[in-house]
Amino acid sequence: MDKYVCNVCGYVYDPAKGDPDNGIKPGTKFADLPDSWVCPDCGAGKEEFEKTE
């Protein structure tokens, strides 16, 4: 699964880990995150993320 990086702060969303502190289970693809999900480090929206190499 692809990882996505926040263009604002550099946080990397790793689908294998999810975001359990915010109710996102491991194995959740970035595309399947709710539109209301924001970066846990800086609060940026999903639109501020881009796929990493």
mmCIF entry with sequence, helices, sheets and N, C-alpha, C, O atoms, coordinates in Angstrom:
data_MODEL
# 
_entry.id   MODEL 
# 
_entity.id                         1 
_entity.type                       polymer 
_entity.pdbx_number_of_molecules   1 
# 
_entity_poly.entity_id                      1 
_entity_poly.type                           'polypeptide(L)' 
_entity_poly.nstd_linkage                   no 
_entity_poly.nstd_monomer                   no 
_entity_poly.pdbx_seq_one_letter_code       MDKYVCNVCGYVYDPAKGDPDNGIKPGTKFADLPDSWVCPDCGAGKEEFEKTE 
_entity_poly.pdbx_seq_one_letter_code_can   MDKYVCNVCGYVYDPAKGDPDNGIKPGTKFADLPDSWVCPDCGAGKEEFEKTE 
_entity_poly.pdbx_strand_id                 A 
# 
loop_
_entity_poly_seq.entity_id 
_entity_poly_seq.num 
_entity_poly_seq.mon_id 
_entity_poly_seq.hetero 
1 1  MET n 
1 2  ASP n 
1 3  LYS n 
1 4  TYR n 
1 5  VAL n 
1 6  CYS n 
1 7  ASN n 
1 8  VAL n 
1 9  CYS n 
1 10 GLY n 
1 11 TYR n 
1 12 VAL n 
1 13 TYR n 
1 14 ASP n 
1 15 PRO n 
1 16 ALA n 
1 17 LYS n 
1 18 GLY n 
1 19 ASP n 
1 20 PRO n 
1 21 ASP n 
1 22 ASN n 
1 23 GLY n 
1 24 ILE n 
1 25 LYS n 
1 26 PRO n 
1 27 GLY n 
1 28 THR n 
1 29 LYS n 
1 30 PHE n 
1 31 ALA n 
1 32 ASP n 
1 33 LEU n 
1 34 PRO n 
1 35 ASP n 
1 36 SER n 
1 37 TRP n 
1 38 VAL n 
1 39 CYS n 
1 40 PRO n 
1 41 ASP n 
1 42 CYS n 
1 43 GLY n 
1 44 ALA n 
1 45 GLY n 
1 46 LYS n 
1 47 GLU n 
1 48 GLU n 
1 49 PHE n 
1 50 GLU n 
1 51 LYS n 
1 52 THR n 
1 53 GLU n 
# 
_struct_asym.id          A 
_struct_asym.entity_id   1 
# 
loop_
_struct_conf.conf_type_id 
_struct_conf.id 
_struct_conf.pdbx_PDB_helix_id 
_struct_conf.beg_label_comp_id 
_struct_conf.beg_label_asym_id 
_struct_conf.beg_label_seq_id 
_struct_conf.pdbx_beg_PDB_ins_code 
_struct_conf.end_label_comp_id 
_struct_conf.end_label_asym_id 
_struct_conf.end_label_seq_id 
_struct_conf.pdbx_end_PDB_ins_code 
_struct_conf.beg_auth_comp_id 
_struct_conf.beg_auth_asym_id 
_struct_conf.beg_auth_seq_id 
_struct_conf.end_auth_comp_id 
_struct_conf.end_auth_asym_id 
_struct_conf.end_auth_seq_id 
_struct_conf.pdbx_PDB_helix_class 
_struct_conf.details 
_struct_conf.pdbx_PDB_helix_length 
HELX_P HELX_P1 AA1 PRO A 20 ? ASN A 22 ? PRO A 20 ASN A 22 5 ? 3 
HELX_P HELX_P2 AA2 PHE A 30 ? ASP A 32 ? PHE A 30 ASP A 32 5 ? 3 
HELX_P HELX_P3 AA3 LYS A 46 ? GLU A 48 ? LYS A 46 GLU A 48 5 ? 3 
# 
_struct_conf_type.id          HELX_P 
_struct_conf_type.criteria    ? 
_struct_conf_type.reference   ? 
# 
_struct_sheet.id               AA1 
_struct_sheet.type             ? 
_struct_sheet.number_strands   3 
_struct_sheet.details          ? 
# 
loop_
_struct_sheet_order.sheet_id 
_struct_sheet_order.range_id_1 
_struct_sheet_order.range_id_2 
_struct_sheet_order.offset 
_struct_sheet_order.sense 
AA1 1 2 ? anti-parallel 
AA1 2 3 ? anti-parallel 
# 
loop_
_struct_sheet_range.sheet_id 
_struct_sheet_range.id 
_struct_sheet_range.beg_label_comp_id 
_struct_sheet_range.beg_label_asym_id 
_struct_sheet_range.beg_label_seq_id 
_struct_sheet_range.pdbx_beg_PDB_ins_code 
_struct_sheet_range.end_label_comp_id 
_struct_sheet_range.end_label_asym_id 
_struct_sheet_range.end_label_seq_id 
_struct_sheet_range.pdbx_end_PDB_ins_code 
_struct_sheet_range.beg_auth_comp_id 
_struct_sheet_range.beg_auth_asym_id 
_struct_sheet_range.beg_auth_seq_id 
_struct_sheet_range.end_auth_comp_id 
_struct_sheet_range.end_auth_asym_id 
_struct_sheet_range.end_auth_seq_id 
AA1 1 VAL A 12 ? TYR A 13 ? VAL A 12 TYR A 13 
AA1 2 TYR A 4  ? CYS A 6  ? TYR A 4  CYS A 6  
AA1 3 PHE A 49 ? LYS A 51 ? PHE A 49 LYS A 51 
# 
loop_
_atom_site.group_PDB 
_atom_site.id 
_atom_site.type_symbol 
_atom_site.label_atom_id 
_atom_site.label_alt_id 
_atom_site.label_comp_id 
_atom_site.label_asym_id 
_atom_site.label_entity_id 
_atom_site.label_seq_id 
_atom_site.pdbx_PDB_ins_code 
_atom_site.Cartn_x 
_atom_site.Cartn_y 
_atom_site.Cartn_z 
_atom_site.occupancy 
_atom_site.B_iso_or_equiv 
_atom_site.pdbx_formal_charge 
_atom_site.auth_seq_id 
_atom_site.auth_comp_id 
_atom_site.auth_asym_id 
_atom_site.auth_atom_id 
_atom_site.pdbx_PDB_model_num 
ATOM 1   N N  . MET A 1 1  ? 0.845   -1.196 0.000  1.00 0.00 ? 1  MET A N  1 
ATOM 2   C CA . MET A 1 1  ? 0.000   0.000  0.000  1.00 0.00 ? 1  MET A CA 1 
ATOM 3   C C  . MET A 1 1  ? 0.885   1.253  0.000  1.00 0.00 ? 1  MET A C  1 
ATOM 4   O O  . MET A 1 1  ? 1.957   1.283  0.605  1.00 0.00 ? 1  MET A O  1 
ATOM 5   N N  . ASP A 1 2  ? 0.410   2.259  -0.683 1.00 0.00 ? 2  ASP A N  1 
ATOM 6   C CA . ASP A 1 2  ? 1.167   3.493  -0.814 1.00 0.00 ? 2  ASP A CA 1 
ATOM 7   C C  . ASP A 1 2  ? 1.127   4.325  0.460  1.00 0.00 ? 2  ASP A C  1 
ATOM 8   O O  . ASP A 1 2  ? 0.111   4.388  1.152  1.00 0.00 ? 2  ASP A O  1 
ATOM 9   N N  . LYS A 1 3  ? 2.268   4.968  0.756  1.00 0.00 ? 3  LYS A N  1 
ATOM 10  C CA . LYS A 1 3  ? 2.355   5.897  1.867  1.00 0.00 ? 3  LYS A CA 1 
ATOM 11  C C  . LYS A 1 3  ? 2.149   7.304  1.324  1.00 0.00 ? 3  LYS A C  1 
ATOM 12  O O  . LYS A 1 3  ? 2.449   7.582  0.163  1.00 0.00 ? 3  LYS A O  1 
ATOM 13  N N  . TYR A 1 4  ? 1.635   8.186  2.172  1.00 0.00 ? 4  TYR A N  1 
ATOM 14  C CA . TYR A 1 4  ? 1.385   9.575  1.785  1.00 0.00 ? 4  TYR A CA 1 
ATOM 15  C C  . TYR A 1 4  ? 2.040   10.494 2.797  1.00 0.00 ? 4  TYR A C  1 
ATOM 16  O O  . TYR A 1 4  ? 2.011   10.237 4.001  1.00 0.00 ? 4  TYR A O  1 
ATOM 17  N N  . VAL A 1 5  ? 2.642   11.591 2.287  1.00 0.00 ? 5  VAL A N  1 
ATOM 18  C CA . VAL A 1 5  ? 3.351   12.534 3.150  1.00 0.00 ? 5  VAL A CA 1 
ATOM 19  C C  . VAL A 1 5  ? 2.606   13.865 3.177  1.00 0.00 ? 5  VAL A C  1 
ATOM 20  O O  . VAL A 1 5  ? 2.089   14.324 2.159  1.00 0.00 ? 5  VAL A O  1 
ATOM 21  N N  . CYS A 1 6  ? 2.562   14.476 4.359  1.00 0.00 ? 6  CYS A N  1 
ATOM 22  C CA . CYS A 1 6  ? 1.936   15.787 4.527  1.00 0.00 ? 6  CYS A CA 1 
ATOM 23  C C  . CYS A 1 6  ? 2.903   16.852 4.012  1.00 0.00 ? 6  CYS A C  1 
ATOM 24  O O  . CYS A 1 6  ? 4.043   16.933 4.469  1.00 0.00 ? 6  CYS A O  1 
ATOM 25  N N  . ASN A 1 7  ? 2.446   17.667 3.062  1.00 0.00 ? 7  ASN A N  1 
ATOM 26  C CA . ASN A 1 7  ? 3.283   18.723 2.504  1.00 0.00 ? 7  ASN A CA 1 
ATOM 27  C C  . ASN A 1 7  ? 3.514   19.870 3.487  1.00 0.00 ? 7  ASN A C  1 
ATOM 28  O O  . ASN A 1 7  ? 4.396   20.701 3.266  1.00 0.00 ? 7  ASN A O  1 
ATOM 29  N N  . VAL A 1 8  ? 2.743   19.927 4.558  1.00 0.00 ? 8  VAL A N  1 
ATOM 30  C CA . VAL A 1 8  ? 2.874   21.000 5.534  1.00 0.00 ? 8  VAL A CA 1 
ATOM 31  C C  . VAL A 1 8  ? 3.950   20.673 6.575  1.00 0.00 ? 8  VAL A C  1 
ATOM 32  O O  . VAL A 1 8  ? 4.820   21.497 6.856  1.00 0.00 ? 8  VAL A O  1 
ATOM 33  N N  . CYS A 1 9  ? 3.883   19.461 7.146  1.00 0.00 ? 9  CYS A N  1 
ATOM 34  C CA . CYS A 1 9  ? 4.791   19.153 8.259  1.00 0.00 ? 9  CYS A CA 1 
ATOM 35  C C  . CYS A 1 9  ? 5.686   17.935 8.046  1.00 0.00 ? 9  CYS A C  1 
ATOM 36  O O  . CYS A 1 9  ? 6.609   17.712 8.829  1.00 0.00 ? 9  CYS A O  1 
ATOM 37  N N  . GLY A 1 10 ? 5.434   17.141 7.003  1.00 0.00 ? 10 GLY A N  1 
ATOM 38  C CA . GLY A 1 10 ? 6.270   15.979 6.743  1.00 0.00 ? 10 GLY A CA 1 
ATOM 39  C C  . GLY A 1 10 ? 5.790   14.681 7.358  1.00 0.00 ? 10 GLY A C  1 
ATOM 40  O O  . GLY A 1 10 ? 6.437   13.647 7.188  1.00 0.00 ? 10 GLY A O  1 
ATOM 41  N N  . TYR A 1 11 ? 4.659   14.705 8.075  1.00 0.00 ? 11 TYR A N  1 
ATOM 42  C CA . TYR A 1 11 ? 4.104   13.473 8.637  1.00 0.00 ? 11 TYR A CA 1 
ATOM 43  C C  . TYR A 1 11 ? 3.832   12.481 7.510  1.00 0.00 ? 11 TYR A C  1 
ATOM 44  O O  . TYR A 1 11 ? 3.333   12.868 6.454  1.00 0.00 ? 11 TYR A O  1 
ATOM 45  N N  . VAL A 1 12 ? 4.154   11.211 7.724  1.00 0.00 ? 12 VAL A N  1 
ATOM 46  C CA . VAL A 1 12 ? 3.901   10.176 6.720  1.00 0.00 ? 12 VAL A CA 1 
ATOM 47  C C  . VAL A 1 12 ? 2.774   9.272  7.212  1.00 0.00 ? 12 VAL A C  1 
ATOM 48  O O  . VAL A 1 12 ? 2.866   8.659  8.276  1.00 0.00 ? 12 VAL A O  1 
ATOM 49  N N  . TYR A 1 13 ? 1.703   9.203  6.407  1.00 0.00 ? 13 TYR A N  1 
ATOM 50  C CA . TYR A 1 13 ? 0.625   8.258  6.710  1.00 0.00 ? 13 TYR A CA 1 
ATOM 51  C C  . TYR A 1 13 ? 1.000   6.913  6.112  1.00 0.00 ? 13 TYR A C  1 
ATOM 52  O O  . TYR A 1 13 ? 1.168   6.790  4.899  1.00 0.00 ? 13 TYR A O  1 
ATOM 53  N N  . ASP A 1 14 ? 1.132   5.909  6.964  1.00 0.00 ? 14 ASP A N  1 
ATOM 54  C CA . ASP A 1 14 ? 1.480   4.554  6.552  1.00 0.00 ? 14 ASP A CA 1 
ATOM 55  C C  . ASP A 1 14 ? 0.237   3.684  6.757  1.00 0.00 ? 14 ASP A C  1 
ATOM 56  O O  . ASP A 1 14 ? -0.168  3.443  7.894  1.00 0.00 ? 14 ASP A O  1 
ATOM 57  N N  . PRO A 1 15 ? -0.371  3.210  5.659  1.00 0.00 ? 15 PRO A N  1 
ATOM 58  C CA . PRO A 1 15 ? -1.594  2.406  5.783  1.00 0.00 ? 15 PRO A CA 1 
ATOM 59  C C  . PRO A 1 15 ? -1.402  1.152  6.637  1.00 0.00 ? 15 PRO A C  1 
ATOM 60  O O  . PRO A 1 15 ? -2.348  0.694  7.277  1.00 0.00 ? 15 PRO A O  1 
ATOM 61  N N  . ALA A 1 16 ? -0.202  0.595  6.654  1.00 0.00 ? 16 ALA A N  1 
ATOM 62  C CA . ALA A 1 16 ? 0.054   -0.595 7.461  1.00 0.00 ? 16 ALA A CA 1 
ATOM 63  C C  . ALA A 1 16 ? -0.108  -0.308 8.950  1.00 0.00 ? 16 ALA A C  1 
ATOM 64  O O  . ALA A 1 16 ? -0.457  -1.198 9.725  1.00 0.00 ? 16 ALA A O  1 
ATOM 65  N N  . LYS A 1 17 ? 0.148   0.944  9.348  1.00 0.00 ? 17 LYS A N  1 
ATOM 66  C CA . LYS A 1 17 ? 0.023   1.344  10.756 1.00 0.00 ? 17 LYS A CA 1 
ATOM 67  C C  . LYS A 1 17 ? -1.309  2.007  11.050 1.00 0.00 ? 17 LYS A C  1 
ATOM 68  O O  . LYS A 1 17 ? -1.806  1.936  12.174 1.00 0.00 ? 17 LYS A O  1 
ATOM 69  N N  . GLY A 1 18 ? -1.900  2.660  10.032 1.00 0.00 ? 18 GLY A N  1 
ATOM 70  C CA . GLY A 1 18 ? -3.132  3.413  10.254 1.00 0.00 ? 18 GLY A CA 1 
ATOM 71  C C  . GLY A 1 18 ? -2.864  4.618  11.144 1.00 0.00 ? 18 GLY A C  1 
ATOM 72  O O  . GLY A 1 18 ? -1.748  5.134  11.212 1.00 0.00 ? 18 GLY A O  1 
ATOM 73  N N  . ASP A 1 19 ? -3.913  5.048  11.819 1.00 0.00 ? 19 ASP A N  1 
ATOM 74  C CA . ASP A 1 19 ? -3.820  6.171  12.769 1.00 0.00 ? 19 ASP A CA 1 
ATOM 75  C C  . ASP A 1 19 ? -4.713  5.814  13.952 1.00 0.00 ? 19 ASP A C  1 
ATOM 76  O O  . ASP A 1 19 ? -5.752  6.438  14.167 1.00 0.00 ? 19 ASP A O  1 
ATOM 77  N N  . PRO A 1 20 ? -4.296  4.795  14.724 1.00 0.00 ? 20 PRO A N  1 
ATOM 78  C CA . PRO A 1 20 ? -5.158  4.279  15.791 1.00 0.00 ? 20 PRO A CA 1 
ATOM 79  C C  . PRO A 1 20 ? -5.556  5.306  16.841 1.00 0.00 ? 20 PRO A C  1 
ATOM 80  O O  . PRO A 1 20 ? -6.618  5.183  17.451 1.00 0.00 ? 20 PRO A O  1 
ATOM 81  N N  . ASP A 1 21 ? -4.719  6.321  17.061 1.00 0.00 ? 21 ASP A N  1 
ATOM 82  C CA . ASP A 1 21 ? -5.065  7.348  18.044 1.00 0.00 ? 21 ASP A CA 1 
ATOM 83  C C  . ASP A 1 21 ? -6.285  8.154  17.598 1.00 0.00 ? 21 ASP A C  1 
ATOM 84  O O  . ASP A 1 21 ? -6.949  8.795  18.413 1.00 0.00 ? 21 ASP A O  1 
ATOM 85  N N  . ASN A 1 22 ? -6.572  8.114  16.292 1.00 0.00 ? 22 ASN A N  1 
ATOM 86  C CA . ASN A 1 22 ? -7.720  8.847  15.754 1.00 0.00 ? 22 ASN A CA 1 
ATOM 87  C C  . ASN A 1 22 ? -8.761  7.924  15.128 1.00 0.00 ? 22 ASN A C  1 
ATOM 88  O O  . ASN A 1 22 ? -9.550  8.345  14.283 1.00 0.00 ? 22 ASN A O  1 
ATOM 89  N N  . GLY A 1 23 ? -8.753  6.654  15.553 1.00 0.00 ? 23 GLY A N  1 
ATOM 90  C CA . GLY A 1 23 ? -9.779  5.713  15.143 1.00 0.00 ? 23 GLY A CA 1 
ATOM 91  C C  . GLY A 1 23 ? -9.600  5.091  13.769 1.00 0.00 ? 23 GLY A C  1 
ATOM 92  O O  . GLY A 1 23 ? -10.543 4.512  13.229 1.00 0.00 ? 23 GLY A O  1 
ATOM 93  N N  . ILE A 1 24 ? -8.401  5.199  13.189 1.00 0.00 ? 24 ILE A N  1 
ATOM 94  C CA . ILE A 1 24 ? -8.137  4.623  11.875 1.00 0.00 ? 24 ILE A CA 1 
ATOM 95  C C  . ILE A 1 24 ? -7.357  3.323  12.068 1.00 0.00 ? 24 ILE A C  1 
ATOM 96  O O  . ILE A 1 24 ? -6.221  3.337  12.542 1.00 0.00 ? 24 ILE A O  1 
ATOM 97  N N  . LYS A 1 25 ? -7.972  2.209  11.701 1.00 0.00 ? 25 LYS A N  1 
ATOM 98  C CA . LYS A 1 25 ? -7.372  0.901  11.912 1.00 0.00 ? 25 LYS A CA 1 
ATOM 99  C C  . LYS A 1 25 ? -6.217  0.646  10.951 1.00 0.00 ? 25 LYS A C  1 
ATOM 100 O O  . LYS A 1 25 ? -6.226  1.141  9.825  1.00 0.00 ? 25 LYS A O  1 
ATOM 101 N N  . PRO A 1 26 ? -5.211  -0.132 11.394 1.00 0.00 ? 26 PRO A N  1 
ATOM 102 C CA . PRO A 1 26 ? -4.145  -0.551 10.482 1.00 0.00 ? 26 PRO A CA 1 
ATOM 103 C C  . PRO A 1 26 ? -4.748  -1.246 9.264  1.00 0.00 ? 26 PRO A C  1 
ATOM 104 O O  . PRO A 1 26 ? -5.733  -1.975 9.377  1.00 0.00 ? 26 PRO A O  1 
ATOM 105 N N  . GLY A 1 27 ? -4.146  -1.011 8.099  1.00 0.00 ? 27 GLY A N  1 
ATOM 106 C CA . GLY A 1 27 ? -4.645  -1.593 6.865  1.00 0.00 ? 27 GLY A CA 1 
ATOM 107 C C  . GLY A 1 27 ? -5.604  -0.690 6.103  1.00 0.00 ? 27 GLY A C  1 
ATOM 108 O O  . GLY A 1 27 ? -6.095  -1.068 5.039  1.00 0.00 ? 27 GLY A O  1 
ATOM 109 N N  . THR A 1 28 ? -5.882  0.520  6.642  1.00 0.00 ? 28 THR A N  1 
ATOM 110 C CA . THR A 1 28 ? -6.783  1.461  5.986  1.00 0.00 ? 28 THR A CA 1 
ATOM 111 C C  . THR A 1 28 ? -6.022  2.253  4.923  1.00 0.00 ? 28 THR A C  1 
ATOM 112 O O  . THR A 1 28 ? -5.083  2.985  5.236  1.00 0.00 ? 28 THR A O  1 
ATOM 113 N N  . LYS A 1 29 ? -6.438  2.098  3.656  1.00 0.00 ? 29 LYS A N  1 
ATOM 114 C CA . LYS A 1 29 ? -5.811  2.835  2.562  1.00 0.00 ? 29 LYS A CA 1 
ATOM 115 C C  . LYS A 1 29 ? -6.090  4.323  2.717  1.00 0.00 ? 29 LYS A C  1 
ATOM 116 O O  . LYS A 1 29 ? -7.110  4.719  3.281  1.00 0.00 ? 29 LYS A O  1 
ATOM 117 N N  . PHE A 1 30 ? -5.164  5.153  2.205  1.00 0.00 ? 30 PHE A N  1 
ATOM 118 C CA . PHE A 1 30 ? -5.338  6.603  2.280  1.00 0.00 ? 30 PHE A CA 1 
ATOM 119 C C  . PHE A 1 30 ? -6.656  7.018  1.636  1.00 0.00 ? 30 PHE A C  1 
ATOM 120 O O  . PHE A 1 30 ? -7.370  7.864  2.174  1.00 0.00 ? 30 PHE A O  1 
ATOM 121 N N  . ALA A 1 31 ? -6.979  6.430  0.494  1.00 0.00 ? 31 ALA A N  1 
ATOM 122 C CA . ALA A 1 31 ? -8.209  6.770  -0.228 1.00 0.00 ? 31 ALA A CA 1 
ATOM 123 C C  . ALA A 1 31 ? -9.464  6.455  0.586  1.00 0.00 ? 31 ALA A C  1 
ATOM 124 O O  . ALA A 1 31 ? -10.521 7.043  0.360  1.00 0.00 ? 31 ALA A O  1 
ATOM 125 N N  . ASP A 1 32 ? -9.341  5.524  1.533  1.00 0.00 ? 32 ASP A N  1 
ATOM 126 C CA . ASP A 1 32 ? -10.485 5.128  2.351  1.00 0.00 ? 32 ASP A CA 1 
ATOM 127 C C  . ASP A 1 32 ? -10.619 5.920  3.644  1.00 0.00 ? 32 ASP A C  1 
ATOM 128 O O  . ASP A 1 32 ? -11.562 5.712  4.407  1.00 0.00 ? 32 ASP A O  1 
ATOM 129 N N  . LEU A 1 33 ? -9.672  6.833  3.893  1.00 0.00 ? 33 LEU A N  1 
ATOM 130 C CA . LEU A 1 33 ? -9.792  7.688  5.081  1.00 0.00 ? 33 LEU A CA 1 
ATOM 131 C C  . LEU A 1 33 ? -11.000 8.601  4.915  1.00 0.00 ? 33 LEU A C  1 
ATOM 132 O O  . LEU A 1 33 ? -11.275 9.054  3.804  1.00 0.00 ? 33 LEU A O  1 
ATOM 133 N N  . PRO A 1 34 ? -11.727 8.880  5.993  1.00 0.00 ? 34 PRO A N  1 
ATOM 134 C CA . PRO A 1 34 ? -12.855 9.803  5.873  1.00 0.00 ? 34 PRO A CA 1 
ATOM 135 C C  . PRO A 1 34 ? -12.390 11.201 5.467  1.00 0.00 ? 34 PRO A C  1 
ATOM 136 O O  . PRO A 1 34 ? -11.276 11.605 5.799  1.00 0.00 ? 34 PRO A O  1 
ATOM 137 N N  . ASP A 1 35 ? -13.235 11.935 4.754  1.00 0.00 ? 35 ASP A N  1 
ATOM 138 C CA . ASP A 1 35 ? -12.884 13.283 4.317  1.00 0.00 ? 35 ASP A CA 1 
ATOM 139 C C  . ASP A 1 35 ? -12.581 14.197 5.495  1.00 0.00 ? 35 ASP A C  1 
ATOM 140 O O  . ASP A 1 35 ? -11.873 15.193 5.345  1.00 0.00 ? 35 ASP A O  1 
ATOM 141 N N  . SER A 1 36 ? -13.108 13.865 6.652  1.00 0.00 ? 36 SER A N  1 
ATOM 142 C CA . SER A 1 36 ? -12.896 14.688 7.843  1.00 0.00 ? 36 SER A CA 1 
ATOM 143 C C  . SER A 1 36 ? -11.541 14.425 8.514  1.00 0.00 ? 36 SER A C  1 
ATOM 144 O O  . SER A 1 36 ? -11.153 15.153 9.427  1.00 0.00 ? 36 SER A O  1 
ATOM 145 N N  . TRP A 1 37 ? -10.823 13.390 8.065  1.00 0.00 ? 37 TRP A N  1 
ATOM 146 C CA . TRP A 1 37 ? -9.528  13.057 8.672  1.00 0.00 ? 37 TRP A CA 1 
ATOM 147 C C  . TRP A 1 37 ? -8.526  14.165 8.384  1.00 0.00 ? 37 TRP A C  1 
ATOM 148 O O  . TRP A 1 37 ? -8.485  14.698 7.275  1.00 0.00 ? 37 TRP A O  1 
ATOM 149 N N  . VAL A 1 38 ? -7.720  14.510 9.380  1.00 0.00 ? 38 VAL A N  1 
ATOM 150 C CA . VAL A 1 38 ? -6.672  15.520 9.226  1.00 0.00 ? 38 VAL A CA 1 
ATOM 151 C C  . VAL A 1 38 ? -5.355  14.958 9.754  1.00 0.00 ? 38 VAL A C  1 
ATOM 152 O O  . VAL A 1 38 ? -5.334  13.991 10.515 1.00 0.00 ? 38 VAL A O  1 
ATOM 153 N N  . CYS A 1 39 ? -4.269  15.582 9.338  1.00 0.00 ? 39 CYS A N  1 
ATOM 154 C CA . CYS A 1 39 ? -2.944  15.180 9.795  1.00 0.00 ? 39 CYS A CA 1 
ATOM 155 C C  . CYS A 1 39 ? -2.902  15.226 11.326 1.00 0.00 ? 39 CYS A C  1 
ATOM 156 O O  . CYS A 1 39 ? -3.237  16.249 11.922 1.00 0.00 ? 39 CYS A O  1 
ATOM 157 N N  . PRO A 1 40 ? -2.493  14.125 11.964 1.00 0.00 ? 40 PRO A N  1 
ATOM 158 C CA . PRO A 1 40 ? -2.455  14.123 13.434 1.00 0.00 ? 40 PRO A CA 1 
ATOM 159 C C  . PRO A 1 40 ? -1.385  15.030 14.019 1.00 0.00 ? 40 PRO A C  1 
ATOM 160 O O  . PRO A 1 40 ? -1.452  15.364 15.202 1.00 0.00 ? 40 PRO A O  1 
ATOM 161 N N  . ASP A 1 41 ? -0.400  15.440 13.224 1.00 0.00 ? 41 ASP A N  1 
ATOM 162 C CA . ASP A 1 41 ? 0.662   16.309 13.732 1.00 0.00 ? 41 ASP A CA 1 
ATOM 163 C C  . ASP A 1 41 ? 0.340   17.796 13.583 1.00 0.00 ? 41 ASP A C  1 
ATOM 164 O O  . ASP A 1 41 ? 0.613   18.583 14.489 1.00 0.00 ? 41 ASP A O  1 
ATOM 165 N N  . CYS A 1 42 ? -0.250  18.188 12.424 1.00 0.00 ? 42 CYS A N  1 
ATOM 166 C CA . CYS A 1 42 ? -0.431  19.626 12.192 1.00 0.00 ? 42 CYS A CA 1 
ATOM 167 C C  . CYS A 1 42 ? -1.872  20.032 11.861 1.00 0.00 ? 42 CYS A C  1 
ATOM 168 O O  . CYS A 1 42 ? -2.177  21.223 11.813 1.00 0.00 ? 42 CYS A O  1 
ATOM 169 N N  . GLY A 1 43 ? -2.752  19.063 11.634 1.00 0.00 ? 43 GLY A N  1 
ATOM 170 C CA . GLY A 1 43 ? -4.148  19.381 11.366 1.00 0.00 ? 43 GLY A CA 1 
ATOM 171 C C  . GLY A 1 43 ? -4.471  19.699 9.918  1.00 0.00 ? 43 GLY A C  1 
ATOM 172 O O  . GLY A 1 43 ? -5.588  20.123 9.619  1.00 0.00 ? 43 GLY A O  1 
ATOM 173 N N  . ALA A 1 44 ? -3.513  19.502 9.001  1.00 0.00 ? 44 ALA A N  1 
ATOM 174 C CA . ALA A 1 44 ? -3.771  19.754 7.579  1.00 0.00 ? 44 ALA A CA 1 
ATOM 175 C C  . ALA A 1 44 ? -4.750  18.719 7.034  1.00 0.00 ? 44 ALA A C  1 
ATOM 176 O O  . ALA A 1 44 ? -4.778  17.575 7.488  1.00 0.00 ? 44 ALA A O  1 
ATOM 177 N N  . GLY A 1 45 ? -5.544  19.131 6.063  1.00 0.00 ? 45 GLY A N  1 
ATOM 178 C CA . GLY A 1 45 ? -6.510  18.232 5.448  1.00 0.00 ? 45 GLY A CA 1 
ATOM 179 C C  . GLY A 1 45 ? -5.866  17.252 4.481  1.00 0.00 ? 45 GLY A C  1 
ATOM 180 O O  . GLY A 1 45 ? -4.691  17.381 4.139  1.00 0.00 ? 45 GLY A O  1 
ATOM 181 N N  . LYS A 1 46 ? -6.647  16.272 4.045  1.00 0.00 ? 46 LYS A N  1 
ATOM 182 C CA . LYS A 1 46 ? -6.148  15.249 3.124  1.00 0.00 ? 46 LYS A CA 1 
ATOM 183 C C  . LYS A 1 46 ? -5.590  15.839 1.836  1.00 0.00 ? 46 LYS A C  1 
ATOM 184 O O  . LYS A 1 46 ? -4.699  15.256 1.219  1.00 0.00 ? 46 LYS A O  1 
ATOM 185 N N  . GLU A 1 47 ? -6.111  16.997 1.427  1.00 0.00 ? 47 GLU A N  1 
ATOM 186 C CA . GLU A 1 47 ? -5.662  17.609 0.179  1.00 0.00 ? 47 GLU A CA 1 
ATOM 187 C C  . GLU A 1 47 ? -4.203  18.067 0.241  1.00 0.00 ? 47 GLU A C  1 
ATOM 188 O O  . GLU A 1 47 ? -3.593  18.350 -0.790 1.00 0.00 ? 47 GLU A O  1 
ATOM 189 N N  . GLU A 1 48 ? -3.648  18.140 1.454  1.00 0.00 ? 48 GLU A N  1 
ATOM 190 C CA . GLU A 1 48 ? -2.254  18.557 1.623  1.00 0.00 ? 48 GLU A CA 1 
ATOM 191 C C  . GLU A 1 48 ? -1.279  17.384 1.560  1.00 0.00 ? 48 GLU A C  1 
ATOM 192 O O  . GLU A 1 48 ? -0.076  17.571 1.744  1.00 0.00 ? 48 GLU A O  1 
ATOM 193 N N  . PHE A 1 49 ? -1.783  16.182 1.304  1.00 0.00 ? 49 PHE A N  1 
ATOM 194 C CA . PHE A 1 49 ? -0.942  14.989 1.251  1.00 0.00 ? 49 PHE A CA 1 
ATOM 195 C C  . PHE A 1 49 ? -0.679  14.575 -0.182 1.00 0.00 ? 49 PHE A C  1 
ATOM 196 O O  . PHE A 1 49 ? -1.520  14.766 -1.061 1.00 0.00 ? 49 PHE A O  1 
ATOM 197 N N  . GLU A 1 50 ? 0.499   14.005 -0.413 1.00 0.00 ? 50 GLU A N  1 
ATOM 198 C CA . GLU A 1 50 ? 0.787   13.424 -1.713 1.00 0.00 ? 50 GLU A CA 1 
ATOM 199 C C  . GLU A 1 50 ? 1.511   12.100 -1.537 1.00 0.00 ? 50 GLU A C  1 
ATOM 200 O O  . GLU A 1 50 ? 2.208   11.877 -0.547 1.00 0.00 ? 50 GLU A O  1 
ATOM 201 N N  . LYS A 1 51 ? 1.331   11.235 -2.512 1.00 0.00 ? 51 LYS A N  1 
ATOM 202 C CA . LYS A 1 51 ? 1.925   9.894  -2.454 1.00 0.00 ? 51 LYS A CA 1 
ATOM 203 C C  . LYS A 1 51 ? 3.443   9.992  -2.479 1.00 0.00 ? 51 LYS A C  1 
ATOM 204 O O  . LYS A 1 51 ? 4.014   10.770 -3.244 1.00 0.00 ? 51 LYS A O  1 
ATOM 205 N N  . THR A 1 52 ? 4.097   9.188  -1.624 1.00 0.00 ? 52 THR A N  1 
ATOM 206 C CA . THR A 1 52 ? 5.555   9.172  -1.580 1.00 0.00 ? 52 THR A CA 1 
ATOM 207 C C  . THR A 1 52 ? 6.069   8.108  -2.549 1.00 0.00 ? 52 THR A C  1 
ATOM 208 O O  . THR A 1 52 ? 5.333   7.211  -2.961 1.00 0.00 ? 52 THR A O  1 
ATOM 209 N N  . GLU A 1 53 ? 7.315   8.228  -2.894 1.00 0.00 ? 53 GLU A N  1 
ATOM 210 C CA . GLU A 1 53 ? 7.952   7.261  -3.809 1.00 0.00 ? 53 GLU A CA 1 
ATOM 211 C C  . GLU A 1 53 ? 8.308   5.996  -3.065 1.00 0.00 ? 53 GLU A C  1 
ATOM 212 O O  . GLU A 1 53 ? 8.851   5.064  -3.657 1.00 0.00 ? 53 GLU A O  1 
# 
